[in-house]
Amino acid sequence: MLPYELLIGLRYTRAKRRNHFISFISVISMAGIALGVMALIVVLSVMNGFQEELRGRILGVASHMEISGPGGRLVDWQGLAAQVARHPEVRGSAPYVSGQALLAADGETKGAMVRGLLPAEEGKVAEFAGNMKSGRLDHLRPGEFNIILGSDLARSLGVFPGDKLAVIAPQGVVTPAGMLPRIKQFNVVGIFQMGMFEYDAGLALMHLEDARKLYRLGDAVSGLRVKLADMDRAPWVLRELARGLSGDFYLSDWTMSHANFFQAVQIEKRMMFIILTLIVAVAAFNIISTLVMAVTDKQADIAILRTLGASPNSIMAIFMVQGSLIGVIGTLLGVASGVLLALNVETVVPWIERAVGMDLFPADVYYISELPSKLNWPDVWTIGGVALVLSFLATLYPSWRAANIQPAEALRYE
């Protein structure tokens, strides 16, 4: 048997009111909560998608973790790779040589970061092979002095695969005429496009042996790049490796090298949550208006219930049920529509673009040409919970006023 407070509260919610304005406000409150919850779910899902997409692109070129030696020189990288591989969360490692250089071709000169790598090992830590516009990573062969450029860097230099360019290393050679930079001619054998301007416009790849010769590192490399099974555990793995490695090394992970960027994205996500929660709050507190008018409309009913023995707490519970039901229905509608839209953003956005006749996310302006979405269920439960709590809080004051109505006063003019 259901409590009579619940039955009466549900009946008040369904019953036709003499004052139709109360029903209108109830519907508006319900729609506002649903709209706010839907907007929160969709916006946070899109921001999760952006974060995931950009993080994937950044870490497709960078690495989860880097280990280098004193002075930026690592001599026995094979021994270090063997030590690192013993950690259960390490999935692969590859050596690299990193340095700055000027690239010159047909009168154009651009600064770039040069990365020397082993094509056979690089696939363990990066994703260049899947982002080649022309050529292949294995075209980098030792002693042939071949080079692969980012798409924007190649465009600014005006070079294509098959062309030649000069690589000018800042470390010079001392001559009687003074310090002269080292210059070596390279063959352009490929172009990659990662979708990140930082890399497409400022990164050049060459074989590890050629980079060693260019920067006179001998048998040393700049460091070791490491890929982990779970990138989010990089700080913990770093601390464990730091305690277990024998030797002097400098360790860094992606949360250090790109900390400002990812912290900015996280702060934006939190602020969007707060701002959009205000929409839910405004809609939820419309319930106060609805219940205040409902209490005024039902004063005679309240007085009769009190004379029949209903306690103030029971009267309060009746109107709390009525107001909470508005919040529950609005929240459920918002969660359902928000989840449905978040899971189909990739379909909905192109339809909107066709309807309005414009490209909402042009590829030449944004990092990505499609709107990504990643539904995070803990976000959904948090949003739904916040909406329900706000709706419940909005019922307290009107319900308390209803509980304090005196039967004699309410029936005096009936």
C-alpha positions as CSV (number, residue, x, y, z in Angstrom):
1,M,0.0,0.0,0.0
2,L,1.5,3.3,-1.1
3,P,1.6,6.2,1.5
4,Y,-1.3,8.6,1.0
5,E,1.1,11.5,0.8
6,L,2.5,9.9,-2.4
7,L,-0.9,9.2,-3.8
8,I,-2.2,12.7,-3.2
9,G,1.0,14.3,-4.6
10,L,0.7,12.2,-7.8
11,R,-3.0,13.0,-8.1
12,Y,-2.2,16.8,-7.7
13,T,0.4,16.5,-10.5
14,R,-2.1,14.8,-12.9
15,A,-5.2,16.7,-12.0
16,K,-6.5,19.5,-14.2
17,R,-6.1,22.8,-12.4
18,R,-8.5,25.7,-12.3
19,N,-5.5,28.0,-12.8
20,H,-4.1,26.8,-16.2
21,F,-1.1,29.1,-15.7
22,I,0.2,26.8,-13.0
23,S,0.2,23.9,-15.5
24,F,2.0,26.1,-18.0
25,I,4.7,27.0,-15.5
26,S,5.1,23.3,-14.6
27,V,5.6,22.3,-18.3
28,I,8.1,25.2,-18.7
29,S,10.0,24.1,-15.6
30,M,10.1,20.5,-16.8
31,A,11.2,21.6,-20.3
32,G,13.9,23.9,-18.9
33,I,15.4,21.1,-16.7
34,A,15.3,18.7,-19.7
35,L,17.0,21.3,-22.0
36,G,19.7,22.1,-19.4
37,V,20.5,18.5,-18.7
38,M,20.6,17.7,-22.4
39,A,22.9,20.7,-23.1
40,L,25.2,19.7,-20.3
41,I,25.6,16.1,-21.5
42,V,26.1,17.1,-25.1
43,V,28.6,19.8,-24.4
44,L,30.7,17.7,-22.0
45,S,30.7,14.8,-24.4
46,V,31.9,17.1,-27.2
47,M,34.6,18.5,-25.0
48,N,35.6,14.9,-24.0
49,G,35.8,14.1,-27.7
50,F,37.9,17.2,-28.5
51,Q,40.3,16.3,-25.6
52,E,40.6,12.7,-26.7
53,E,41.1,13.6,-30.3
54,L,43.8,16.3,-29.6
55,R,45.5,14.1,-27.1
56,G,45.7,11.3,-29.6
57,R,47.1,13.5,-32.3
58,I,49.7,15.0,-29.9
59,L,50.8,11.7,-28.6
60,G,50.8,10.3,-32.1
61,V,54.0,12.4,-32.6
62,A,55.2,12.9,-29.0
63,S,55.4,10.0,-26.6
64,H,53.9,8.9,-23.3
65,M,57.3,9.2,-21.7
66,E,60.9,10.3,-22.6
67,I,64.1,9.3,-20.9
68,S,67.4,11.2,-21.6
69,G,70.8,11.2,-20.1
70,P,73.0,14.0,-18.6
71,G,73.5,16.8,-21.1
72,G,70.9,15.4,-23.5
73,R,73.2,12.5,-24.4
74,L,72.3,8.8,-23.9
75,V,75.1,6.3,-24.7
76,D,73.7,2.8,-24.0
77,W,70.1,3.2,-25.1
78,Q,69.8,-0.6,-25.8
79,G,70.6,-1.3,-22.1
80,L,68.2,1.3,-21.0
81,A,65.5,-0.1,-23.3
82,A,66.0,-3.5,-21.8
83,Q,65.6,-2.1,-18.3
84,V,62.4,-0.2,-19.2
85,A,60.9,-3.2,-21.0
86,R,60.8,-5.2,-17.8
87,H,58.1,-2.8,-16.4
88,P,54.7,-4.5,-16.9
89,E,53.0,-1.3,-18.3
90,V,55.6,-0.5,-20.9
91,R,54.5,-1.5,-24.4
92,G,57.4,-0.3,-26.5
93,S,60.4,2.1,-26.7
94,A,62.5,3.7,-29.5
95,P,65.6,5.8,-29.5
96,Y,65.6,9.3,-30.9
97,V,67.9,12.2,-31.8
98,S,66.5,15.7,-31.4
99,G,67.9,19.0,-32.5
100,Q,67.1,22.3,-34.1
101,A,68.1,23.2,-37.7
102,L,67.5,25.6,-40.5
103,L,66.0,24.1,-43.7
104,A,66.8,25.9,-46.9
105,A,65.4,25.3,-50.4
106,D,65.1,27.6,-53.5
107,G,65.7,30.7,-51.4
108,E,63.3,29.8,-48.7
109,T,64.6,29.2,-45.2
110,K,62.6,27.8,-42.2
111,G,63.5,26.7,-38.7
112,A,62.4,23.3,-37.7
113,M,62.9,20.6,-35.1
114,V,64.8,17.6,-36.5
115,R,64.1,14.1,-35.2
116,G,66.4,11.2,-35.9
117,L,64.7,7.8,-35.6
118,L,64.8,4.2,-36.5
119,P,62.0,3.4,-38.9
120,A,61.7,-0.2,-37.7
121,E,61.3,0.9,-34.0
122,E,59.4,4.2,-34.4
123,G,56.0,2.4,-34.9
124,K,56.2,1.2,-31.3
125,V,55.9,4.8,-29.9
126,A,54.5,7.0,-32.7
127,E,52.0,6.9,-35.6
128,F,53.8,8.5,-38.5
129,A,53.3,5.5,-40.7
130,G,49.6,5.9,-40.8
131,N,49.7,9.7,-41.5
132,M,52.0,9.8,-44.5
133,K,50.6,11.8,-47.4
134,S,53.4,10.6,-49.7
135,G,56.4,8.3,-49.3
136,R,56.9,5.8,-46.5
137,L,58.8,5.9,-43.2
138,D,61.1,3.1,-44.3
139,H,62.5,5.4,-47.1
140,L,64.7,6.8,-44.4
141,R,67.8,4.7,-44.8
142,P,71.2,5.2,-43.1
143,G,73.8,7.0,-45.1
144,E,71.4,8.1,-47.9
145,F,70.6,11.4,-46.1
146,N,66.9,11.3,-46.8
147,I,64.4,13.5,-45.0
148,I,60.6,13.5,-44.4
149,L,58.8,16.8,-43.8
150,G,55.6,17.9,-42.2
151,S,53.0,19.0,-44.8
152,D,53.0,22.7,-43.8
153,L,56.8,22.8,-43.6
154,A,57.1,21.3,-47.1
155,R,54.5,23.8,-48.4
156,S,56.3,26.8,-47.0
157,L,59.7,25.6,-48.4
158,G,58.0,24.8,-51.7
159,V,59.5,21.3,-51.9
160,F,58.0,17.9,-53.0
161,P,59.2,14.3,-52.8
162,G,62.3,14.0,-55.0
163,D,63.5,17.6,-54.3
164,K,66.7,18.4,-52.4
165,L,67.2,20.8,-49.5
166,A,70.0,22.0,-47.3
167,V,69.9,21.2,-43.5
168,I,72.0,23.7,-41.5
169,A,72.9,22.6,-38.0
170,P,73.5,25.4,-35.4
171,Q,76.6,23.5,-34.0
172,G,79.4,25.0,-36.1
173,V,82.9,24.1,-37.1
174,V,85.8,26.3,-36.0
175,T,87.9,27.5,-38.9
176,P,90.5,30.3,-39.3
177,A,87.6,32.4,-40.7
178,G,85.6,31.9,-37.5
179,M,82.6,29.6,-36.6
180,L,80.9,28.1,-39.6
181,P,77.6,26.1,-39.4
182,R,77.5,22.6,-40.7
183,I,75.5,22.2,-43.9
184,K,74.3,18.9,-45.4
185,Q,72.2,18.3,-48.4
186,F,69.2,15.9,-47.9
187,N,66.7,14.3,-50.3
188,V,63.0,14.8,-49.6
189,V,61.4,11.4,-49.7
190,G,58.1,11.9,-48.0
191,I,55.5,14.2,-46.4
192,F,53.4,13.5,-43.3
193,Q,50.3,15.3,-42.0
194,M,49.4,14.8,-38.3
195,G,46.7,17.4,-38.2
196,M,48.5,19.5,-35.6
197,F,50.1,22.7,-36.9
198,E,52.9,22.5,-34.3
199,Y,54.2,19.3,-35.9
200,D,53.1,19.8,-39.5
201,A,54.9,23.1,-39.8
202,G,57.9,22.5,-37.6
203,L,59.1,18.9,-37.6
204,A,61.4,17.0,-40.0
205,L,62.3,13.3,-39.8
206,M,65.6,11.6,-40.8
207,H,67.3,8.4,-40.0
208,L,68.9,8.0,-36.6
209,E,72.4,7.5,-38.1
210,D,72.2,10.5,-40.3
211,A,71.1,12.7,-37.4
212,R,74.0,11.4,-35.3
213,K,76.4,12.4,-38.0
214,L,74.7,15.8,-38.5
215,Y,74.9,16.6,-34.7
216,R,78.1,14.7,-34.1
217,L,76.8,12.5,-31.3
218,G,78.9,9.5,-32.2
219,D,77.3,6.4,-30.7
220,A,75.0,8.4,-28.4
221,V,71.4,9.4,-28.9
222,S,69.3,12.2,-27.3
223,G,67.1,9.8,-25.4
224,L,64.5,7.0,-25.4
225,R,60.8,7.4,-26.1
226,V,58.5,5.1,-24.3
227,K,54.9,4.0,-24.9
228,L,52.7,2.7,-22.1
229,A,49.6,0.5,-21.9
230,D,47.6,3.3,-20.2
231,M,48.7,6.9,-20.9
232,D,46.8,8.2,-17.9
233,R,49.1,6.2,-15.6
234,A,52.2,7.9,-17.0
235,P,53.1,9.9,-13.8
236,W,52.9,6.7,-11.6
237,V,54.9,4.6,-14.1
238,L,57.5,7.4,-14.2
239,R,58.0,7.4,-10.5
240,E,58.3,3.6,-10.5
241,L,60.9,3.7,-13.3
242,A,62.8,6.5,-11.6
243,R,63.2,4.3,-8.5
244,G,64.1,1.1,-10.5
245,L,66.5,2.4,-13.2
246,S,70.2,2.1,-12.5
247,G,72.1,5.2,-13.7
248,D,71.6,9.0,-14.0
249,F,68.6,9.8,-16.2
250,Y,66.1,12.6,-16.7
251,L,62.5,11.3,-17.0
252,S,59.5,13.3,-18.2
253,D,56.0,12.2,-19.3
254,W,53.3,13.8,-21.5
255,T,51.5,15.4,-18.6
256,M,54.7,17.5,-18.0
257,S,55.5,18.4,-21.6
258,H,51.9,19.4,-22.5
259,A,50.7,20.3,-19.0
260,N,49.4,23.8,-19.8
261,F,47.4,22.6,-22.8
262,F,45.6,19.8,-21.0
263,Q,45.1,21.8,-17.8
264,A,43.4,24.6,-19.9
265,V,41.1,22.0,-21.5
266,Q,40.2,20.6,-18.1
267,I,39.5,24.1,-16.7
268,E,37.3,24.9,-19.7
269,K,35.4,21.7,-19.1
270,R,34.8,22.6,-15.4
271,M,33.7,26.1,-16.2
272,M,31.3,24.9,-18.9
273,F,29.8,22.5,-16.4
274,I,29.3,25.3,-13.9
275,I,27.8,27.7,-16.5
276,L,25.4,25.2,-17.9
277,T,24.4,24.0,-14.5
278,L,23.0,27.5,-13.9
279,I,20.6,26.8,-16.7
280,V,19.4,23.7,-14.8
281,A,19.2,25.7,-11.6
282,V,17.1,28.4,-13.2
283,A,14.7,25.8,-14.5
284,A,14.7,23.9,-11.2
285,F,13.9,27.0,-9.2
286,N,10.9,27.7,-11.5
287,I,9.5,24.8,-9.5
288,I,9.3,27.2,-6.6
289,S,6.9,29.4,-8.5
290,T,4.8,26.4,-9.6
291,L,4.5,25.1,-6.0
292,V,3.8,28.5,-4.4
293,M,0.9,29.0,-6.8
294,A,-0.2,25.4,-6.3
295,V,-0.2,25.9,-2.5
296,T,-2.3,29.0,-2.9
297,D,-4.7,27.2,-5.2
298,K,-5.0,24.2,-2.8
299,Q,-5.4,26.0,0.5
300,A,-8.9,24.6,1.0
301,D,-7.7,21.1,0.3
302,I,-4.8,21.5,2.7
303,A,-7.2,22.7,5.5
304,I,-9.5,19.8,4.9
305,L,-6.6,17.3,5.1
306,R,-5.4,19.0,8.3
307,T,-8.9,18.7,9.9
308,L,-9.0,15.0,8.9
309,G,-5.8,14.4,10.9
310,A,-2.9,15.0,8.4
311,S,0.2,16.2,10.0
312,P,2.3,19.2,8.8
313,N,5.0,16.8,7.7
314,S,2.4,14.9,5.6
315,I,1.3,18.1,3.9
316,M,4.9,19.0,3.3
317,A,5.6,15.6,1.8
318,I,2.6,15.9,-0.6
319,F,3.9,19.1,-2.2
320,M,7.5,17.8,-2.2
321,V,6.3,14.8,-4.2
322,Q,4.5,17.1,-6.7
323,G,7.6,19.3,-7.2
324,S,10.1,16.4,-7.3
325,L,8.1,14.7,-9.9
326,I,8.6,17.7,-12.2
327,G,12.3,17.4,-11.6
328,V,12.4,13.7,-12.2
329,I,10.5,13.8,-15.4
330,G,12.6,16.7,-16.7
331,T,15.8,15.0,-15.7
332,L,14.9,11.7,-17.4
333,L,13.9,13.5,-20.6
334,G,17.1,15.5,-20.6
335,V,19.3,12.4,-19.9
336,A,17.6,10.4,-22.6
337,S,17.7,13.2,-25.3
338,G,21.3,14.2,-24.2
339,V,22.7,10.7,-24.5
340,L,20.9,10.1,-27.8
341,L,22.3,13.3,-29.2
342,A,25.8,12.8,-27.8
343,L,26.0,9.4,-29.4
344,N,24.9,10.8,-32.8
345,V,26.7,14.1,-33.0
346,E,28.7,13.0,-36.0
347,T,25.4,12.4,-37.8
348,V,23.5,15.5,-36.6
349,V,26.2,18.1,-37.3
350,P,26.5,17.3,-41.0
351,W,22.7,17.4,-41.3
352,I,22.7,20.9,-39.7
353,E,25.5,22.0,-42.0
354,R,23.5,20.9,-45.0
355,A,20.4,22.6,-43.6
356,V,22.1,26.0,-43.0
357,G,24.4,25.7,-46.1
358,M,27.7,26.4,-44.3
359,D,30.6,24.5,-42.9
360,L,30.6,24.8,-39.1
361,F,34.1,23.4,-38.6
362,P,36.3,24.2,-41.6
363,A,39.4,22.1,-41.6
364,D,41.7,25.1,-42.4
365,V,40.6,26.8,-39.2
366,Y,40.2,24.0,-36.6
367,Y,42.5,21.1,-35.8
368,I,39.7,18.7,-36.8
369,S,37.1,18.8,-39.5
370,E,34.4,16.8,-37.7
371,L,32.9,17.3,-34.3
372,P,34.0,14.4,-32.1
373,S,32.0,13.2,-29.1
374,K,32.8,10.8,-26.3
375,L,30.0,10.0,-23.9
376,N,31.4,9.6,-20.4
377,W,28.8,7.8,-18.2
378,P,30.1,9.2,-14.9
379,D,29.4,12.7,-16.3
380,V,25.9,11.6,-17.1
381,W,25.2,10.3,-13.6
382,T,26.7,13.5,-12.1
383,I,24.6,15.8,-14.3
384,G,21.4,13.8,-13.5
385,G,22.2,13.7,-9.8
386,V,22.8,17.5,-9.7
387,A,19.5,18.2,-11.6
388,L,17.6,16.0,-9.1
389,V,19.2,17.6,-6.1
390,L,18.4,21.1,-7.4
391,S,14.8,20.1,-8.1
392,F,14.4,18.6,-4.6
393,L,15.9,21.7,-2.9
394,A,13.4,23.9,-4.9
395,T,10.5,22.1,-3.3
396,L,11.5,22.7,0.3
397,Y,10.3,26.3,0.8
398,P,6.8,26.1,-0.9
399,S,6.2,22.7,0.9
400,W,7.2,24.2,4.2
401,R,4.7,27.1,3.7
402,A,2.0,24.6,2.8
403,A,2.7,22.7,6.0
404,N,2.3,25.9,8.1
405,I,-1.1,26.9,6.7
406,Q,-3.7,27.1,9.5
407,P,-7.0,25.3,8.7
408,A,-9.2,27.9,10.3
409,E,-7.6,30.7,8.3
410,A,-7.7,28.8,5.1
411,L,-11.5,27.9,5.4
412,R,-12.6,31.3,6.7
413,Y,-13.6,32.6,3.3
414,E,-14.6,29.3,1.7
